[in-house]
Every structure is written in C-alpha cells, then in structure tokens.
C-alpha cells in the first residue's frame, strides 16, 4: 500500500529531526522538549491540543505545521465533521489567504481517510 503524503512527510520530518538533534545545543533541546510537553494530556486532551495546533498553523500559513498537525489530528481520532469545523475556524480567523492551505488540507485529509 502506497503511503500518503502526510505519512511521507512524517517520515521525512523524523529523519530531519535526527540531524537537528545531532547538532542541537541545550536551547534547541529544551524547545523541542517544551513542544513535546505542551501537546500531552492536561486540562485539555491531546486531541484538542492538536486541533488547536492545526488551526494556529493554518492561520500562520505554515504548510509543514499544517501537515504535522493534520496527521496528528487523524491519529488522535478527529472525525470529518470536526476536521471541517477546524478548517472553518482557521479560514475565518486567517481570511481568504488561507484558502490554498485549506484546499491542500482537505486533499491530504481525504488521502488519510481513504488509504485503506
């Protein structure tokens, strides 16, 4: 079975992070640790935090971040209706400039949903 673009992205991201960690100083390591800790269950569960991360990434128009949080949202069990509402919030906050990112996000979501 061929991997989705999100699965390929996640693999490449993991490999690139190995290079980062090879040369990382304490500042970089602490930032990565803080990022990891932020997305753990707390007052908000992981799923909700990933949904927030996706919306923030869409508003900031960071395609790598959108892909990462899209994949994590899928892994955390976000359903189609929740995904559509996440995209809607990102679009209303970010404006029409987010539309190209929205298009790609829906395409990648569809790939994940239909990979089996």
Jmol script that loads the backbone (N, CA, C; Angstrom):
load data "model"
ATOM      1  N   UNK A   1       0.853  -1.178   0.000  1.00  0.00           N
ATOM      2  CA  UNK A   1       0.000   0.000   0.000  1.00  0.00           C
ATOM      3  C   UNK A   1       0.896   1.238   0.000  1.00  0.00           C
ATOM      4  N   UNK A   2       0.616   2.142  -0.918  1.00  0.00           N
ATOM      5  CA  UNK A   2       1.415   3.370  -1.025  1.00  0.00           C
ATOM      6  C   UNK A   2       1.107   4.298   0.146  1.00  0.00           C
ATOM      7  N   UNK A   3       2.143   4.968   0.624  1.00  0.00           N
ATOM      8  CA  UNK A   3       1.990   5.887   1.745  1.00  0.00           C
ATOM      9  C   UNK A   3       1.348   7.186   1.273  1.00  0.00           C
ATOM     10  N   UNK A   4       0.603   7.798   2.196  1.00  0.00           N
ATOM     11  CA  UNK A   4       0.006   9.098   1.889  1.00  0.00           C
ATOM     12  C   UNK A   4       1.083  10.175   1.964  1.00  0.00           C
ATOM     13  N   UNK A   5       0.773  11.350   1.438  1.00  0.00           N
ATOM     14  CA  UNK A   5       1.722  12.455   1.501  1.00  0.00           C
ATOM     15  C   UNK A   5       2.016  12.832   2.951  1.00  0.00           C
ATOM     16  N   UNK A   6       1.040  12.700   3.835  1.00  0.00           N
ATOM     17  CA  UNK A   6       1.252  13.004   5.252  1.00  0.00           C
ATOM     18  C   UNK A   6       2.192  11.973   5.873  1.00  0.00           C
ATOM     19  N   UNK A   7       2.003  10.712   5.567  1.00  0.00           N
ATOM     20  CA  UNK A   7       2.889   9.673   6.097  1.00  0.00           C
ATOM     21  C   UNK A   7       4.320   9.881   5.604  1.00  0.00           C
ATOM     22  N   UNK A   8       4.476  10.233   4.334  1.00  0.00           N
ATOM     23  CA  UNK A   8       5.809  10.528   3.797  1.00  0.00           C
ATOM     24  C   UNK A   8       6.411  11.743   4.497  1.00  0.00           C
ATOM     25  N   UNK A   9       5.592  12.773   4.705  1.00  0.00           N
ATOM     26  CA  UNK A   9       6.053  13.971   5.408  1.00  0.00           C
ATOM     27  C   UNK A   9       6.539  13.616   6.807  1.00  0.00           C
ATOM     28  N   UNK A  10       5.757  12.819   7.543  1.00  0.00           N
ATOM     29  CA  UNK A  10       6.119  12.461   8.913  1.00  0.00           C
ATOM     30  C   UNK A  10       7.448  11.699   8.946  1.00  0.00           C
ATOM     31  N   UNK A  11       7.664  10.810   7.994  1.00  0.00           N
ATOM     32  CA  UNK A  11       8.929  10.077   7.938  1.00  0.00           C
ATOM     33  C   UNK A  11      10.097  11.013   7.668  1.00  0.00           C
ATOM     34  N   UNK A  12       9.923  11.915   6.712  1.00  0.00           N
ATOM     35  CA  UNK A  12      10.986  12.867   6.401  1.00  0.00           C
ATOM     36  C   UNK A  12      11.257  13.776   7.605  1.00  0.00           C
ATOM     37  N   UNK A  13      10.208  14.214   8.276  1.00  0.00           N
ATOM     38  CA  UNK A  13      10.341  15.075   9.452  1.00  0.00           C
ATOM     39  C   UNK A  13      11.158  14.374  10.530  1.00  0.00           C
ATOM     40  N   UNK A  14      10.870  13.100  10.744  1.00  0.00           N
ATOM     41  CA  UNK A  14      11.599  12.334  11.751  1.00  0.00           C
ATOM     42  C   UNK A  14      13.086  12.244  11.400  1.00  0.00           C
ATOM     43  N   UNK A  15      13.382  11.988  10.130  1.00  0.00           N
ATOM     44  CA  UNK A  15      14.781  11.914   9.694  1.00  0.00           C
ATOM     45  C   UNK A  15      15.481  13.269   9.851  1.00  0.00           C
ATOM     46  N   UNK A  16      14.805  14.337   9.489  1.00  0.00           N
ATOM     47  CA  UNK A  16      15.405  15.672   9.624  1.00  0.00           C
ATOM     48  C   UNK A  16      15.622  16.036  11.088  1.00  0.00           C
ATOM     49  N   UNK A  17      14.705  15.620  11.944  1.00  0.00           N
ATOM     50  CA  UNK A  17      14.882  15.878  13.380  1.00  0.00           C
ATOM     51  C   UNK A  17      16.110  15.155  13.934  1.00  0.00           C
ATOM     52  N   UNK A  18      16.467  14.020  13.349  1.00  0.00           N
ATOM     53  CA  UNK A  18      17.684  13.329  13.770  1.00  0.00           C
ATOM     54  C   UNK A  18      18.911  14.200  13.502  1.00  0.00           C
ATOM     55  N   UNK A  19      18.931  14.894  12.370  1.00  0.00           N
ATOM     56  CA  UNK A  19      20.028  15.823  12.086  1.00  0.00           C
ATOM     57  C   UNK A  19      20.035  16.981  13.076  1.00  0.00           C
ATOM     58  N   UNK A  20      18.857  17.501  13.357  1.00  0.00           N
ATOM     59  CA  UNK A  20      18.765  18.602  14.319  1.00  0.00           C
ATOM     60  C   UNK A  20      19.364  18.166  15.648  1.00  0.00           C
ATOM     61  N   UNK A  21      18.938  17.014  16.132  1.00  0.00           N
ATOM     62  CA  UNK A  21      19.399  16.549  17.439  1.00  0.00           C
ATOM     63  C   UNK A  21      20.880  16.191  17.446  1.00  0.00           C
ATOM     64  N   UNK A  22      21.410  15.834  16.308  1.00  0.00           N
ATOM     65  CA  UNK A  22      22.843  15.537  16.204  1.00  0.00           C
ATOM     66  C   UNK A  22      23.671  16.771  16.575  1.00  0.00           C
ATOM     67  N   UNK A  23      23.190  17.943  16.216  1.00  0.00           N
ATOM     68  CA  UNK A  23      23.934  19.176  16.431  1.00  0.00           C
ATOM     69  C   UNK A  23      23.314  20.093  17.489  1.00  0.00           C
ATOM     70  N   UNK A  24      22.191  19.709  18.026  1.00  0.00           N
ATOM     71  CA  UNK A  24      21.422  20.587  18.912  1.00  0.00           C
ATOM     72  C   UNK A  24      22.176  20.926  20.194  1.00  0.00           C
ATOM     73  N   UNK A  25      22.036  22.186  20.584  1.00  0.00           N
ATOM     74  CA  UNK A  25      22.529  22.596  21.893  1.00  0.00           C
ATOM     75  C   UNK A  25      21.371  22.528  22.884  1.00  0.00           C
ATOM     76  N   UNK A  26      21.600  22.944  24.105  1.00  0.00           N
ATOM     77  CA  UNK A  26      20.556  22.853  25.128  1.00  0.00           C
ATOM     78  C   UNK A  26      19.330  23.704  24.799  1.00  0.00           C
ATOM     79  N   UNK A  27      19.527  24.834  24.149  1.00  0.00           N
ATOM     80  CA  UNK A  27      18.391  25.685  23.801  1.00  0.00           C
ATOM     81  C   UNK A  27      17.435  24.947  22.862  1.00  0.00           C
ATOM     82  N   UNK A  28      17.978  24.345  21.822  1.00  0.00           N
ATOM     83  CA  UNK A  28      17.152  23.599  20.864  1.00  0.00           C
ATOM     84  C   UNK A  28      16.494  22.407  21.553  1.00  0.00           C
ATOM     85  N   UNK A  29      17.257  21.677  22.344  1.00  0.00           N
ATOM     86  CA  UNK A  29      16.708  20.504  23.036  1.00  0.00           C
ATOM     87  C   UNK A  29      15.587  20.913  23.986  1.00  0.00           C
ATOM     88  N   UNK A  30      15.760  22.012  24.677  1.00  0.00           N
ATOM     89  CA  UNK A  30      14.719  22.478  25.596  1.00  0.00           C
ATOM     90  C   UNK A  30      13.472  22.903  24.843  1.00  0.00           C
ATOM     91  N   UNK A  31      13.637  23.563  23.706  1.00  0.00           N
ATOM     92  CA  UNK A  31      12.483  23.966  22.908  1.00  0.00           C
ATOM     93  C   UNK A  31      11.709  22.735  22.440  1.00  0.00           C
ATOM     94  N   UNK A  32      12.417  21.745  21.921  1.00  0.00           N
ATOM     95  CA  UNK A  32      11.760  20.517  21.463  1.00  0.00           C
ATOM     96  C   UNK A  32      11.049  19.824  22.623  1.00  0.00           C
ATOM     97  N   UNK A  33      11.683  19.806  23.796  1.00  0.00           N
ATOM     98  CA  UNK A  33      11.068  19.193  24.969  1.00  0.00           C
ATOM     99  C   UNK A  33       9.800  19.940  25.381  1.00  0.00           C
ATOM    100  N   UNK A  34       9.857  21.255  25.362  1.00  0.00           N
ATOM    101  CA  UNK A  34       8.693  22.064  25.716  1.00  0.00           C
ATOM    102  C   UNK A  34       7.553  21.803  24.736  1.00  0.00           C
ATOM    103  N   UNK A  35       7.877  21.720  23.449  1.00  0.00           N
ATOM    104  CA  UNK A  35       6.868  21.419  22.438  1.00  0.00           C
ATOM    105  C   UNK A  35       6.211  20.078  22.737  1.00  0.00           C
ATOM    106  N   UNK A  36       7.023  19.078  23.032  1.00  0.00           N
ATOM    107  CA  UNK A  36       6.507  17.745  23.336  1.00  0.00           C
ATOM    108  C   UNK A  36       5.607  17.765  24.573  1.00  0.00           C
ATOM    109  N   UNK A  37       6.039  18.454  25.607  1.00  0.00           N
ATOM    110  CA  UNK A  37       5.261  18.523  26.843  1.00  0.00           C
ATOM    111  C   UNK A  37       3.940  19.260  26.644  1.00  0.00           C
ATOM    112  N   UNK A  38       3.939  20.269  25.805  1.00  0.00           N
ATOM    113  CA  UNK A  38       2.738  21.077  25.580  1.00  0.00           C
ATOM    114  C   UNK A  38       1.601  20.246  25.004  1.00  0.00           C
ATOM    115  N   UNK A  39       1.911  19.287  24.165  1.00  0.00           N
ATOM    116  CA  UNK A  39       0.870  18.508  23.489  1.00  0.00           C
ATOM    117  C   UNK A  39       0.471  17.241  24.240  1.00  0.00           C
ATOM    118  N   UNK A  40       0.925  17.073  25.463  1.00  0.00           N
ATOM    119  CA  UNK A  40       0.477  15.943  26.294  1.00  0.00           C
ATOM    120  C   UNK A  40      -0.890  16.260  26.888  1.00  0.00           C
ATOM    121  N   UNK A  41      -1.589  15.215  27.318  1.00  0.00           N
ATOM    122  CA  UNK A  41      -2.862  15.411  28.011  1.00  0.00           C
ATOM    123  C   UNK A  41      -2.647  16.270  29.248  1.00  0.00           C
ATOM    124  N   UNK A  42      -3.551  17.171  29.468  1.00  0.00           N
ATOM    125  CA  UNK A  42      -3.549  18.038  30.647  1.00  0.00           C
ATOM    126  C   UNK A  42      -4.983  18.469  30.874  1.00  0.00           C
ATOM    127  N   UNK A  43      -5.201  19.737  31.194  1.00  0.00           N
ATOM    128  CA  UNK A  43      -6.568  20.248  31.306  1.00  0.00           C
ATOM    129  C   UNK A  43      -7.290  20.056  29.972  1.00  0.00           C
ATOM    130  N   UNK A  44      -6.533  20.177  28.876  1.00  0.00           N
ATOM    131  CA  UNK A  44      -7.045  19.846  27.539  1.00  0.00           C
ATOM    132  C   UNK A  44      -6.413  18.529  27.115  1.00  0.00           C
ATOM    133  N   UNK A  45      -7.181  17.686  26.440  1.00  0.00           N
ATOM    134  CA  UNK A  45      -6.617  16.423  25.969  1.00  0.00           C
ATOM    135  C   UNK A  45      -5.774  16.637  24.711  1.00  0.00           C
ATOM    136  N   UNK A  46      -4.981  15.609  24.351  1.00  0.00           N
ATOM    137  CA  UNK A  46      -4.091  15.688  23.189  1.00  0.00           C
ATOM    138  C   UNK A  46      -4.848  16.031  21.918  1.00  0.00           C
ATOM    139  N   UNK A  47      -6.001  15.422  21.747  1.00  0.00           N
ATOM    140  CA  UNK A  47      -6.792  15.648  20.536  1.00  0.00           C
ATOM    141  C   UNK A  47      -7.140  17.126  20.394  1.00  0.00           C
ATOM    142  N   UNK A  48      -7.628  17.727  21.463  1.00  0.00           N
ATOM    143  CA  UNK A  48      -7.997  19.145  21.421  1.00  0.00           C
ATOM    144  C   UNK A  48      -6.780  20.011  21.139  1.00  0.00           C
ATOM    145  N   UNK A  49      -5.657  19.685  21.772  1.00  0.00           N
ATOM    146  CA  UNK A  49      -4.440  20.465  21.561  1.00  0.00           C
ATOM    147  C   UNK A  49      -3.952  20.369  20.115  1.00  0.00           C
ATOM    148  N   UNK A  50      -4.064  19.191  19.523  1.00  0.00           N
ATOM    149  CA  UNK A  50      -3.668  19.038  18.117  1.00  0.00           C
ATOM    150  C   UNK A  50      -4.606  19.825  17.207  1.00  0.00           C
ATOM    151  N   UNK A  51      -5.879  19.855  17.553  1.00  0.00           N
ATOM    152  CA  UNK A  51      -6.835  20.643  16.773  1.00  0.00           C
ATOM    153  C   UNK A  51      -6.473  22.130  16.852  1.00  0.00           C
ATOM    154  N   UNK A  52      -6.113  22.593  18.044  1.00  0.00           N
ATOM    155  CA  UNK A  52      -5.681  23.982  18.210  1.00  0.00           C
ATOM    156  C   UNK A  52      -4.403  24.248  17.414  1.00  0.00           C
ATOM    157  N   UNK A  53      -3.482  23.296  17.465  1.00  0.00           N
ATOM    158  CA  UNK A  53      -2.243  23.430  16.702  1.00  0.00           C
ATOM    159  C   UNK A  53      -2.503  23.527  15.205  1.00  0.00           C
ATOM    160  N   UNK A  54      -3.455  22.741  14.724  1.00  0.00           N
ATOM    161  CA  UNK A  54      -3.798  22.794  13.300  1.00  0.00           C
ATOM    162  C   UNK A  54      -4.340  24.168  12.931  1.00  0.00           C
ATOM    163  N   UNK A  55      -5.283  24.679  13.714  1.00  0.00           N
ATOM    164  CA  UNK A  55      -5.886  25.980  13.414  1.00  0.00           C
ATOM    165  C   UNK A  55      -4.831  27.076  13.445  1.00  0.00           C
ATOM    166  N   UNK A  56      -3.978  27.069  14.468  1.00  0.00           N
ATOM    167  CA  UNK A  56      -2.918  28.085  14.550  1.00  0.00           C
ATOM    168  C   UNK A  56      -1.991  27.992  13.343  1.00  0.00           C
ATOM    169  N   UNK A  57      -1.659  26.783  12.935  1.00  0.00           N
ATOM    170  CA  UNK A  57      -0.778  26.588  11.785  1.00  0.00           C
ATOM    171  C   UNK A  57      -1.413  27.079  10.500  1.00  0.00           C
ATOM    172  N   UNK A  58      -2.707  26.851  10.369  1.00  0.00           N
ATOM    173  CA  UNK A  58      -3.412  27.325   9.174  1.00  0.00           C
ATOM    174  C   UNK A  58      -3.422  28.851   9.125  1.00  0.00           C
ATOM    175  N   UNK A  59      -3.693  29.473  10.267  1.00  0.00           N
ATOM    176  CA  UNK A  59      -3.714  30.939  10.318  1.00  0.00           C
ATOM    177  C   UNK A  59      -2.321  31.499  10.005  1.00  0.00           C
ATOM    178  N   UNK A  60      -1.279  30.822  10.501  1.00  0.00           N
ATOM    179  CA  UNK A  60       0.092  31.273  10.247  1.00  0.00           C
ATOM    180  C   UNK A  60       0.593  30.860   8.862  1.00  0.00           C
ATOM    181  N   UNK A  61      -0.171  30.004   8.198  1.00  0.00           N
ATOM    182  CA  UNK A  61       0.125  29.539   6.844  1.00  0.00           C
ATOM    183  C   UNK A  61       1.460  28.798   6.745  1.00  0.00           C
ATOM    184  N   UNK A  62       1.697  27.941   7.737  1.00  0.00           N
ATOM    185  CA  UNK A  62       2.905  27.114   7.742  1.00  0.00           C
ATOM    186  C   UNK A  62       2.532  25.722   7.240  1.00  0.00           C
ATOM    187  N   UNK A  63       2.880  25.431   6.009  1.00  0.00           N
ATOM    188  CA  UNK A  63       2.458  24.165   5.395  1.00  0.00           C
ATOM    189  C   UNK A  63       3.011  22.947   6.137  1.00  0.00           C
ATOM    190  N   UNK A  64       4.271  22.992   6.565  1.00  0.00           N
ATOM    191  CA  UNK A  64       4.820  21.873   7.337  1.00  0.00           C
ATOM    192  C   UNK A  64       4.044  21.677   8.632  1.00  0.00           C
ATOM    193  N   UNK A  65       3.728  22.772   9.306  1.00  0.00           N
ATOM    194  CA  UNK A  65       2.992  22.686  10.577  1.00  0.00           C
ATOM    195  C   UNK A  65       1.574  22.164  10.344  1.00  0.00           C
ATOM    196  N   UNK A  66       0.942  22.630   9.277  1.00  0.00           N
ATOM    197  CA  UNK A  66      -0.397  22.143   8.929  1.00  0.00           C
ATOM    198  C   UNK A  66      -0.347  20.632   8.714  1.00  0.00           C
ATOM    199  N   UNK A  67       0.625  20.173   7.937  1.00  0.00           N
ATOM    200  CA  UNK A  67       0.746  18.739   7.657  1.00  0.00           C
ATOM    201  C   UNK A  67       0.975  17.948   8.940  1.00  0.00           C
ATOM    202  N   UNK A  68       1.854  18.451   9.796  1.00  0.00           N
ATOM    203  CA  UNK A  68       2.136  17.744  11.039  1.00  0.00           C
ATOM    204  C   UNK A  68       0.872  17.611  11.890  1.00  0.00           C
ATOM    205  N   UNK A  69       0.201  18.733  12.127  1.00  0.00           N
ATOM    206  CA  UNK A  69      -0.978  18.695  12.996  1.00  0.00           C
ATOM    207  C   UNK A  69      -2.147  17.963  12.333  1.00  0.00           C
ATOM    208  N   UNK A  70      -2.236  18.011  11.010  1.00  0.00           N
ATOM    209  CA  UNK A  70      -3.267  17.254  10.303  1.00  0.00           C
ATOM    210  C   UNK A  70      -3.057  15.760  10.566  1.00  0.00           C
ATOM    211  N   UNK A  71      -1.830  15.300  10.429  1.00  0.00           N
ATOM    212  CA  UNK A  71      -1.534  13.898  10.694  1.00  0.00           C
ATOM    213  C   UNK A  71      -1.798  13.508  12.138  1.00  0.00           C
ATOM    214  N   UNK A  72      -1.400  14.366  13.054  1.00  0.00           N
ATOM    215  CA  UNK A  72      -1.635  14.088  14.482  1.00  0.00           C
ATOM    216  C   UNK A  72      -3.126  14.108  14.806  1.00  0.00           C
ATOM    217  N   UNK A  73      -3.867  15.024  14.199  1.00  0.00           N
ATOM    218  CA  UNK A  73      -5.321  15.047  14.413  1.00  0.00           C
ATOM    219  C   UNK A  73      -5.943  13.736  13.953  1.00  0.00           C
ATOM    220  N   UNK A  74      -5.513  13.256  12.801  1.00  0.00           N
ATOM    221  CA  UNK A  74      -6.023  11.986  12.297  1.00  0.00           C
ATOM    222  C   UNK A  74      -5.700  10.866  13.284  1.00  0.00           C
ATOM    223  N   UNK A  75      -4.459  10.837  13.769  1.00  0.00           N
ATOM    224  CA  UNK A  75      -4.047   9.808  14.730  1.00  0.00           C
ATOM    225  C   UNK A  75      -4.835   9.899  16.039  1.00  0.00           C
ATOM    226  N   UNK A  76      -5.216  11.095  16.431  1.00  0.00           N
ATOM    227  CA  UNK A  76      -5.944  11.294  17.688  1.00  0.00           C
ATOM    228  C   UNK A  76      -7.448  11.077  17.540  1.00  0.00           C
ATOM    229  N   UNK A  77      -7.899  10.737  16.331  1.00  0.00           N
ATOM    230  CA  UNK A  77      -9.298  10.366  16.147  1.00  0.00           C
ATOM    231  C   UNK A  77     -10.247  11.488  15.773  1.00  0.00           C
ATOM    232  N   UNK A  78      -9.705  12.591  15.263  1.00  0.00           N
ATOM    233  CA  UNK A  78     -10.581  13.663  14.776  1.00  0.00           C
ATOM    234  C   UNK A  78     -11.434  13.098  13.646  1.00  0.00           C
ATOM    235  N   UNK A  79     -12.730  13.396  13.671  1.00  0.00           N
ATOM    236  CA  UNK A  79     -13.611  12.895  12.611  1.00  0.00           C
ATOM    237  C   UNK A  79     -13.788  13.962  11.523  1.00  0.00           C
ATOM    238  N   UNK A  80     -14.482  13.601  10.466  1.00  0.00           N
ATOM    239  CA  UNK A  80     -14.643  14.507   9.324  1.00  0.00           C
ATOM    240  C   UNK A  80     -15.323  15.817   9.709  1.00  0.00           C
ATOM    241  N   UNK A  81     -16.371  15.736  10.516  1.00  0.00           N
ATOM    242  CA  UNK A  81     -17.097  16.947  10.910  1.00  0.00           C
ATOM    243  C   UNK A  81     -16.209  17.867  11.746  1.00  0.00           C
ATOM    244  N   UNK A  82     -15.438  17.277  12.670  1.00  0.00           N
ATOM    245  CA  UNK A  82     -14.519  18.082  13.478  1.00  0.00           C
ATOM    246  C   UNK A  82     -13.451  18.723  12.605  1.00  0.00           C
ATOM    247  N   UNK A  83     -12.931  17.951  11.651  1.00  0.00           N
ATOM    248  CA  UNK A  83     -11.909  18.479  10.759  1.00  0.00           C
ATOM    249  C   UNK A  83     -12.448  19.665   9.953  1.00  0.00           C
ATOM    250  N   UNK A  84     -13.648  19.508   9.423  1.00  0.00           N
ATOM    251  CA  UNK A  84     -14.254  20.585   8.638  1.00  0.00           C
ATOM    252  C   UNK A  84     -14.437  21.843   9.483  1.00  0.00           C
ATOM    253  N   UNK A  85     -14.854  21.682  10.727  1.00  0.00           N
ATOM    254  CA  UNK A  85     -15.013  22.850  11.596  1.00  0.00           C
ATOM    255  C   UNK A  85     -13.672  23.474  11.945  1.00  0.00           C
ATOM    256  N   UNK A  86     -12.637  22.655  12.135  1.00  0.00           N
ATOM    257  CA  UNK A  86     -11.293  23.197  12.380  1.00  0.00           C
ATOM    258  C   UNK A  86     -10.853  24.065  11.214  1.00  0.00           C
ATOM    259  N   UNK A  87     -11.039  23.561  10.007  1.00  0.00           N
ATOM    260  CA  UNK A  87     -10.657  24.306   8.812  1.00  0.00           C
ATOM    261  C   UNK A  87     -11.456  25.603   8.728  1.00  0.00           C
ATOM    262  N   UNK A  88     -12.730  25.539   9.058  1.00  0.00           N
ATOM    263  CA  UNK A  88     -13.583  26.734   9.018  1.00  0.00           C
ATOM    264  C   UNK A  88     -13.094  27.797   9.996  1.00  0.00           C
ATOM    265  N   UNK A  89     -12.722  27.376  11.191  1.00  0.00           N
ATOM    266  CA  UNK A  89     -12.205  28.339  12.179  1.00  0.00           C
ATOM    267  C   UNK A  89     -10.909  28.961  11.661  1.00  0.00           C
ATOM    268  N   UNK A  90     -10.008  28.138  11.138  1.00  0.00           N
ATOM    269  CA  UNK A  90      -8.759  28.657  10.579  1.00  0.00           C
ATOM    270  C   UNK A  90      -8.993  29.638   9.461  1.00  0.00           C
ATOM    271  N   UNK A  91      -9.966  29.334   8.605  1.00  0.00           N
ATOM    272  CA  UNK A  91     -10.247  30.220   7.475  1.00  0.00           C
ATOM    273  C   UNK A  91     -10.872  31.528   7.940  1.00  0.00           C
ATOM    274  N   UNK A  92     -11.792  31.482   8.899  1.00  0.00           N
ATOM    275  CA  UNK A  92     -12.458  32.705   9.338  1.00  0.00           C
ATOM    276  C   UNK A  92     -11.474  33.606  10.083  1.00  0.00           C
ATOM    277  N   UNK A  93     -10.559  33.007  10.849  1.00  0.00           N
ATOM    278  CA  UNK A  93      -9.566  33.811  11.569  1.00  0.00           C
ATOM    279  C   UNK A  93      -8.486  34.311  10.615  1.00  0.00           C
ATOM    280  N   UNK A  94      -8.035  33.447   9.715  1.00  0.00           N
ATOM    281  CA  UNK A  94      -6.932  33.793   8.820  1.00  0.00           C
ATOM    282  C   UNK A  94      -7.332  34.522   7.561  1.00  0.00           C
ATOM    283  N   UNK A  95      -8.586  34.426   7.178  1.00  0.00           N
ATOM    284  CA  UNK A  95      -9.051  35.102   5.974  1.00  0.00           C
ATOM    285  C   UNK A  95      -8.829  34.292   4.711  1.00  0.00           C
ATOM    286  N   UNK A  96      -9.139  34.922   3.593  1.00  0.00           N
ATOM    287  CA  UNK A  96      -9.110  34.218   2.304  1.00  0.00           C
ATOM    288  C   UNK A  96      -7.709  33.763   1.911  1.00  0.00           C
ATOM    289  N   UNK A  97      -6.681  34.336   2.502  1.00  0.00           N
ATOM    290  CA  UNK A  97      -5.322  33.907   2.165  1.00  0.00           C
ATOM    291  C   UNK A  97      -5.051  32.465   2.602  1.00  0.00           C
ATOM    292  N   UNK A  98      -5.892  31.935   3.494  1.00  0.00           N
ATOM    293  CA  UNK A  98      -5.730  30.549   3.943  1.00  0.00           C
ATOM    294  C   UNK A  98      -6.380  29.541   2.992  1.00  0.00           C
ATOM    295  N   UNK A  99      -7.134  30.009   2.019  1.00  0.00           N
ATOM    296  CA  UNK A  99      -7.874  29.107   1.133  1.00  0.00           C
ATOM    297  C   UNK A  99      -6.956  28.096   0.427  1.00  0.00           C
ATOM    298  N   UNK A 100      -5.798  28.499  -0.127  1.00  0.00           N
ATOM    299  CA  UNK A 100      -4.932  27.478  -0.740  1.00  0.00           C
ATOM    300  C   UNK A 100      -4.497  26.397   0.252  1.00  0.00           C
ATOM    301  N   UNK A 101      -4.253  26.782   1.492  1.00  0.00           N
ATOM    302  CA  UNK A 101      -3.864  25.817   2.521  1.00  0.00           C
ATOM    303  C   UNK A 101      -5.051  24.908   2.865  1.00  0.00           C
ATOM    304  N   UNK A 102      -6.239  25.486   2.873  1.00  0.00           N
ATOM    305  CA  UNK A 102      -7.449  24.717   3.126  1.00  0.00           C
ATOM    306  C   UNK A 102      -7.625  23.650   2.042  1.00  0.00           C
ATOM    307  N   UNK A 103      -7.422  24.025   0.807  1.00  0.00           N
ATOM    308  CA  UNK A 103      -7.575  23.078  -0.300  1.00  0.00           C
ATOM    309  C   UNK A 103      -6.640  21.885  -0.126  1.00  0.00           C
ATOM    310  N   UNK A 104      -5.364  22.186   0.136  1.00  0.00           N
ATOM    311  CA  UNK A 104      -4.391  21.102   0.303  1.00  0.00           C
ATOM    312  C   UNK A 104      -4.714  20.260   1.529  1.00  0.00           C
ATOM    313  N   UNK A 105      -5.184  20.891   2.601  1.00  0.00           N
ATOM    314  CA  UNK A 105      -5.524  20.151   3.820  1.00  0.00           C
ATOM    315  C   UNK A 105      -6.655  19.163   3.553  1.00  0.00           C
ATOM    316  N   UNK A 106      -7.691  19.598   2.842  1.00  0.00           N
ATOM    317  CA  UNK A 106      -8.790  18.681   2.529  1.00  0.00           C
ATOM    318  C   UNK A 106      -8.316  17.527   1.648  1.00  0.00           C
ATOM    319  N   UNK A 107      -7.437  17.804   0.692  1.00  0.00           N
ATOM    320  CA  UNK A 107      -6.903  16.748  -0.171  1.00  0.00           C
ATOM    321  C   UNK A 107      -6.123  15.734   0.669  1.00  0.00           C
ATOM    322  N   UNK A 108      -5.275  16.231   1.569  1.00  0.00           N
ATOM    323  CA  UNK A 108      -4.469  15.334   2.403  1.00  0.00           C
ATOM    324  C   UNK A 108      -5.337  14.574   3.401  1.00  0.00           C
ATOM    325  N   UNK A 109      -6.365  15.221   3.930  1.00  0.00           N
ATOM    326  CA  UNK A 109      -7.303  14.537   4.826  1.00  0.00           C
ATOM    327  C   UNK A 109      -7.975  13.382   4.082  1.00  0.00           C
ATOM    328  N   UNK A 110      -8.388  13.660   2.849  1.00  0.00           N
ATOM    329  CA  UNK A 110      -9.024  12.630   2.033  1.00  0.00           C
ATOM    330  C   UNK A 110      -8.075  11.459   1.789  1.00  0.00           C
ATOM    331  N   UNK A 111      -6.798  11.754   1.540  1.00  0.00           N
ATOM    332  CA  UNK A 111      -5.799  10.685   1.354  1.00  0.00           C
ATOM    333  C   UNK A 111      -5.741   9.809   2.612  1.00  0.00           C
ATOM    334  N   UNK A 112      -5.661  10.435   3.774  1.00  0.00           N
ATOM    335  CA  UNK A 112      -5.610   9.670   5.027  1.00  0.00           C
ATOM    336  C   UNK A 112      -6.866   8.826   5.227  1.00  0.00           C
ATOM    337  N   UNK A 113      -8.012   9.413   4.964  1.00  0.00           N
ATOM    338  CA  UNK A 113      -9.295   8.720   5.179  1.00  0.00           C
ATOM    339  C   UNK A 113      -9.452   7.534   4.231  1.00  0.00           C
ATOM    340  N   UNK A 114      -8.861   7.615   3.063  1.00  0.00           N
ATOM    341  CA  UNK A 114      -9.096   6.592   2.025  1.00  0.00           C
ATOM    342  C   UNK A 114      -7.864   5.744   1.717  1.00  0.00           C
ATOM    343  N   UNK A 115      -6.914   5.700   2.634  1.00  0.00           N
ATOM    344  CA  UNK A 115      -5.681   4.964   2.362  1.00  0.00           C
ATOM    345  C   UNK A 115      -5.865   3.454   2.407  1.00  0.00           C
ATOM    346  N   UNK A 116      -6.918   2.968   3.016  1.00  0.00           N
ATOM    347  CA  UNK A 116      -7.124   1.517   3.140  1.00  0.00           C
ATOM    348  C   UNK A 116      -7.837   1.018   1.999  1.00  0.00           C
TER     349      UNK A 116
END
end "model"
wireframe off; spacefill off
backbone 0.3
color backbone group
